Amino acid sequence: MAASLLALAVALLVGAGFGGVDTGAAAPVEAEGGEVTYGSVIKLMHEKTKHRLHSHDVPYGSGSGQQSVTGFPEGDDSNSYWIVRPTPDSSSKQGDAIETGGIIKLQHMRTRRWLHSHLHASPLSGNLEVSCFGGDELSDTGDYWRLEIEGSGKVWKRDQKIRLRHIDTGGYLHSHNKKYNRLGGGQQEVCGVKEKRAENIWLAAEGVYLPVNGSK
């Protein structure tokens, strides 16, 4: 039921069009595998802890004071969905596959803000803070992330190990078992770190994946 409602929401989103992305692509489909494409709405699962990348309209109490980003332990929370977007200067269209080395943006579906990082210190570990920033009409290069696929794969696929490296700071999207006391549900810190570690590997998990352009 939840997946069907999400598919409907994405269909409405696609039909309305969004920021420079072609809305003529095929209708969204739920996928058990296959490629991650621009316009898909996905959850990112942290490989080590199985928490999902999550945000909500709660600001950090320190650092930038922007909307907080955490790791959430349950897979069925609607605040863990992210829309995969190209950068404004890209020629990529909705439904295009995403190759390793490509620069993407992730827009939080519920609040419309962008996954963001900067040099502010993260609250629990003092690494690079990861936040949500801006909105449909406001974005900057602090929202840009480079896709790095682990292993020999060239195109991003569901359940494939990846890293996301922040363009401005060079930090990898990272999480660990440091838990927030003031947030319920066992939410843990998400931050950026400069080094490649096992704790900065993620996988595309639940979601609605748009078909690849040109596929039957």
C-alpha positions in Angstrom: 0.0 0.0 0.0 2.7 2.5 1.0 4.7 1.7 -2.2 1.5 2.3 -4.3 0.9 5.6 -2.6 4.5 6.6 -3.2 4.3 5.6 -6.9 1.2 7.8 -7.2 3.0 10.7 -5.6 5.9 10.4 -7.9 3.6 10.2 -10.9 2.0 13.5 -9.9 5.4 15.0 -9.3 6.6 13.9 -12.8 3.4 15.1 -14.4 3.9 18.6 -12.8 7.4 18.8 -14.1 10.4 20.0 -12.2 13.4 22.3 -12.6 14.7 21.9 -16.1 14.0 18.1 -16.3 12.1 16.7 -19.2 8.7 15.5 -18.1 8.1 13.4 -21.2 9.7 10.2 -19.8 7.8 7.0 -19.1 5.7 6.6 -16.0 7.5 5.6 -12.8 7.8 1.9 -11.9 8.7 0.1 -8.7 11.8 -1.8 -9.3 13.5 -4.8 -7.5 16.7 -4.0 -9.3 18.0 -2.1 -12.3 19.5 1.3 -12.7 19.1 4.5 -10.7 18.0 7.3 -13.0 17.4 11.0 -12.8 13.9 11.7 -11.4 13.8 8.5 -9.4 12.7 8.8 -5.7 14.9 6.6 -3.5 16.1 5.8 0.0 19.8 5.6 0.6 20.8 2.8 3.1 24.0 3.0 5.1 25.7 -0.3 4.5 27.3 -0.6 8.0 24.3 0.3 10.1 21.4 -0.3 7.7 20.0 3.2 8.7 18.4 5.3 5.9 19.5 8.8 5.1 16.8 10.9 6.6 15.8 14.5 7.2 12.9 16.4 8.8 12.0 20.0 9.5 14.1 20.2 12.7 17.1 22.6 12.7 20.5 21.8 14.2 21.0 23.4 17.5 24.6 24.3 16.6 26.7 24.9 13.5 24.8 26.2 10.6 21.3 25.9 12.2 20.1 24.5 8.9 17.7 21.5 8.7 19.2 18.4 10.3 20.1 15.2 8.4 20.3 11.9 10.3 20.4 8.2 9.9 17.0 6.6 10.6 16.8 2.9 11.7 13.4 2.1 10.1 12.9 1.5 6.4 9.2 2.6 6.2 9.6 6.3 7.2 8.4 8.8 4.6 11.0 11.4 5.6 13.8 9.2 4.1 12.9 9.7 0.4 15.2 11.7 -1.9 14.7 12.7 -5.5 17.8 12.2 -7.7 18.4 15.4 -9.7 21.0 16.5 -12.2 22.9 19.8 -11.7 21.4 22.9 -13.6 24.3 23.0 -16.0 23.9 19.3 -17.0 22.4 18.1 -20.2 21.0 15.1 -18.4 17.2 14.4 -18.6 14.7 12.6 -16.5 15.2 8.9 -17.0 18.9 9.1 -17.9 21.2 6.6 -16.2 23.9 8.0 -13.9 27.5 7.0 -14.5 30.3 6.8 -11.9 31.9 10.3 -11.6 28.7 12.0 -12.4 27.6 15.0 -10.2 24.2 14.8 -8.7 21.9 16.6 -6.3 19.5 14.9 -3.8 16.3 16.8 -3.0 14.4 15.8 0.2 11.0 14.8 -1.0 9.0 16.0 2.0 10.7 19.4 2.7 12.0 20.1 -0.9 15.5 21.1 0.5 18.8 19.8 -0.9 21.3 17.5 0.7 24.1 20.0 1.6 27.5 20.2 3.3 30.0 22.9 4.3 32.8 23.5 6.8 30.6 23.8 9.9 31.4 21.1 12.5 28.9 18.2 12.8 27.2 18.1 16.3 28.4 14.8 17.7 31.8 14.0 16.1 33.1 17.4 14.9 33.4 16.2 11.3 31.9 18.2 8.4 28.2 19.0 9.0 25.7 17.6 6.5 22.4 19.5 6.4 19.4 20.3 4.1 19.4 23.7 2.5 17.5 25.9 0.1 14.5 24.7 -1.9 13.0 24.5 -5.4 14.2 28.1 -6.2 17.3 28.2 -4.1 20.4 26.0 -4.5 24.2 26.3 -4.7 27.3 24.2 -5.3 27.2 23.1 -1.6 24.4 20.8 -2.9 26.6 19.0 -5.4 27.8 15.4 -4.8 30.0 13.2 -7.0 29.0 9.6 -7.4 31.7 7.0 -6.9 30.7 3.4 -7.6 32.6 0.7 -5.8 34.1 -2.1 -7.9 33.9 -2.4 -11.7 30.4 -1.0 -12.3 30.1 2.1 -14.5 26.4 2.8 -14.1 24.6 3.3 -10.8 22.3 0.4 -9.9 20.1 -0.4 -7.1 21.7 -2.3 -4.2 25.2 -1.4 -5.5 27.8 0.0 -3.2 28.5 3.6 -3.7 30.1 6.7 -2.1 29.0 10.3 -2.5 31.8 12.8 -2.3 30.9 16.5 -1.7 32.2 18.8 -4.4 33.0 21.9 -2.3 34.6 20.2 0.8 35.8 16.9 -0.6 34.1 15.1 2.3 32.4 11.7 1.8 28.8 11.2 3.0 29.3 9.3 6.2 27.4 7.8 9.2 28.3 5.9 12.3 26.7 4.7 15.6 26.9 8.0 17.4 23.2 8.5 18.4 21.3 11.8 19.1 19.8 11.9 22.6 17.3 14.7 21.7 15.9 12.9 18.7 13.7 9.8 19.1 13.8 6.6 17.3 17.6 5.8 17.6 18.6 8.4 15.0 22.3 8.6 14.4 24.7 11.3 13.1 25.3 11.8 9.3 28.4 13.9 8.5 31.2 14.3 6.0 34.7 12.9 6.4 37.7 13.4 4.1 38.9 9.8 4.2 37.5 6.8 2.4 36.2 4.4 5.1 33.8 1.5 5.3 31.3 3.8 7.1 30.9 6.0 4.0 29.4 3.3 1.8 25.7 3.5 0.8 23.2 1.6 -1.3 20.1 2.7 -3.2 17.3 0.8 -1.5 13.5 1.3 -1.4 11.9 3.7 -3.9 10.3 4.4 -7.2 12.8 4.1 -10.0 12.0 5.7 -13.4 12.7 3.5 -16.4 15.9 4.2 -18.3 15.4 6.4 -21.4 15.1 4.3 -24.5 14.3 1.1 -22.6 11.2 -0.9 -23.7 
